């Protein structure tokens, strides 16, 4: 009895997995700026920071406001690798 790998058992007709969601140019991102829990940076991708705030809720509120005004998506990250979309205003 031979053992096949899980990938071969799925066959070639399986759809490719979608890429994880991540910010695009122009999107607004709130991120933890340092190890300090009270410092968050709000940026427009790929520009430098535009606002530094001292609470998580202020960062999220600012991202939502800017994303709405600019009609782009808003994101939060704590590690610059994983992103959570917190506002969606891009069409399509």
Secondary structure, DSSP 8 states (H G I E B T S, - for coil): -----HHHHH-TTS----------TT-EEEEE-SS-TT-EEEEETTS-EEEEESSHHHHHHHHHHHHHHHTS-EEEESSSS--EEEE-----
